[in-house]
Structure formats: structure tokens, C-alpha cells
Amino acid sequence: MTNWFLINSFPSLPILSLIVISNPQTIIRTAPENRKLHYKVIHRDALTAKINQMEHSITEPSFSEKHLKKAVRVMNKHHIHALRDYFYLIGSTITNRQLTVFLSISSSSSATRILQLLNLTSSGVNKGRVYRLNFDE
């Protein structure tokens, strides 16, 4: 993700990570040379407090409104390229479900937004809706 931001001329973002152990009986031990790991591996009970701590450690916004608008444009451009690949490799129609699988998107509402933003011709309703891709050149 960091590389994608740099390649597209966005400011670097703080990417914070955690390992959360769900079993409260698990004993977390680290070797002395891995002392920093102790702050990244936590039990699930400490998750809320750790997220609050992380949120408060970021004191200034990393993205301006201008950066956010640019990010949307860049991502839409990538989606259009991916849909062009889909068109040539698979077919001229796509459903919301097919798009979520093809783009590895976990949210069907995100896939719906992508398809609606592209103003594609569609037929059907709800889960039966099919979008027509047209990349005639």
C-alpha cells in the first residue's frame, strides 16, 4: 500500500499494525531482542484501548481534500482498466457479484458504487442486475 501511494504521488501514510490474540488464556512472551514486538502483539481485551492510543498518536491529517479527490480519480482509473481487462477476457456484461470476485472487493456496496459511478447501461433489478460493458475503440 505504501508503494502505491508513493507511485501515485500521494503523501506517505502512517500504516500501523497489530497482532490480536483472541484466546485470553494465551501467554504472550517475546525474546529480549524482540522487545518491540511486545507492543504489537496484544490480547483482544486490549484492542479498543490500543486503537484509541493509535488514533491519538496521529496528530495531523495526512491527506487533504485535494489528495482525497485525486485518490478517487486514480482508483477509478484503475477500476476502468480492470473492467476493460474483464471485457476482453471474460465478456461484455458483469454483475455486482462478478465484479466483487474479479476485483477481490469484500464489499458488495463498494462494487455497486463503482458500477454506478461509471454510468454503465444496466438491465434487471437488485441481485439480477447486469451491467453492459462497452469498450469499442
C-alpha positions in Angstrom: 0.0 0.0 0.0 2.8 2.4 0.8 4.4 1.8 -2.6 1.0 2.5 -4.3 0.8 5.9 -2.5 4.4 6.8 -3.5 3.9 5.7 -7.1 0.8 7.9 -7.4 2.5 10.9 -5.7 0.5 10.8 -2.5 2.0 11.7 0.9 3.1 8.7 2.9 0.5 7.5 5.4 1.2 6.1 8.8 0.5 2.3 8.5 0.1 0.8 11.9 -0.2 -2.9 12.5 -1.2 -5.2 15.4 -1.5 -8.9 16.0 -4.5 -9.7 18.2 -4.7 -12.9 20.1 -8.3 -14.0 20.6 -7.7 -16.6 23.3 -7.3 -14.7 26.6 -5.5 -17.7 28.1 -2.6 -17.4 25.6 0.6 -16.3 27.3 2.5 -13.8 25.1 6.2 -13.9 25.6 8.9 -12.3 23.5 12.7 -12.7 23.5 14.6 -9.7 24.8 15.9 -8.8 21.4 12.3 -8.6 20.1 11.1 -6.2 22.8 9.2 -4.0 20.3 7.1 -7.0 19.3 5.5 -6.9 22.8 3.7 -3.6 21.7 2.3 -5.2 18.5 1.0 -8.5 19.9 -1.9 -8.0 22.2 -4.9 -9.8 23.6 -8.4 -9.0 22.2 -9.4 -7.3 25.5 -6.7 -4.7 24.9 -7.8 -3.9 21.3 -10.1 -1.0 22.0 -7.5 0.8 24.2 -4.8 0.1 21.6 -6.9 1.5 18.8 -7.6 4.7 20.9 -3.9 5.0 21.6 -3.0 4.7 17.9 -5.7 7.3 16.9 -4.3 9.8 19.4 -0.7 9.2 18.2 -1.6 10.6 14.8 -1.8 14.4 15.4 -2.2 15.9 11.9 -4.1 14.8 8.8 -2.1 13.1 6.2 -4.5 13.7 3.3 -6.0 17.0 2.2 -9.3 17.2 0.4 -7.4 17.6 -2.8 -5.4 14.4 -2.1 -8.7 12.5 -1.4 -10.2 13.7 -4.7 -7.1 12.7 -6.6 -7.1 9.3 -4.9 -10.7 8.7 -6.1 -9.8 9.7 -9.7 -6.7 7.4 -9.6 -8.7 4.4 -8.2 -11.5 4.9 -10.7 -8.9 4.9 -13.5 -7.6 1.6 -12.2 -11.1 0.1 -12.0 -11.7 1.1 -15.6 -8.5 -0.6 -16.7 -9.6 -3.7 -14.7 -13.1 -3.7 -16.3 -11.5 -3.3 -19.7 -9.5 -6.5 -19.0 -12.7 -8.2 -17.8 -14.4 -7.2 -21.1 -11.7 -8.6 -23.3 -11.0 -11.7 -21.2 -14.5 -12.8 -20.0 -17.4 -10.9 -21.6 -19.3 -7.8 -22.2 -21.6 -8.0 -19.2 -20.9 -8.1 -15.5 -22.9 -8.4 -12.3 -22.1 -6.8 -8.9 -21.1 -10.3 -7.6 -18.8 -10.9 -10.6 -17.1 -7.5 -10.0 -16.5 -8.2 -6.3 -14.8 -11.5 -7.2 -12.8 -10.1 -10.2 -11.5 -7.1 -8.2 -11.3 -9.0 -4.9 -13.6 -6.5 -3.2 -15.1 -7.7 0.1 -18.0 -5.1 0.0 -20.8 -5.5 -2.5 -21.8 -1.9 -1.8 -18.4 -0.8 -3.0 -18.8 -2.8 -6.2 -22.2 -1.2 -6.7 -20.7 2.3 -6.3 -18.0 1.5 -8.8 -20.5 0.3 -11.4 -22.9 3.2 -10.8 -20.1 5.8 -11.0 -19.2 4.5 -14.4 -22.7 5.2 -15.7 -23.0 1.8 -17.4 -26.2 0.7 -19.1 -27.9 -1.9 -16.9 -30.9 -4.2 -17.0 -32.7 -6.1 -14.2 -33.1 -5.3 -10.6 -31.3 -6.0 -7.3 -29.3 -9.2 -7.5 -30.4 -9.8 -11.1 -29.0 -6.5 -12.3 -26.5 -6.9 -15.2 -24.2 -4.1 -16.4 -23.2 -3.8 -20.0 -19.5 -3.0 -20.6 -18.6 -1.2 -23.8 -15.0 -0.6 -24.8 -15.3 -0.1 -28.5 -12.2 1.5 -29.8 
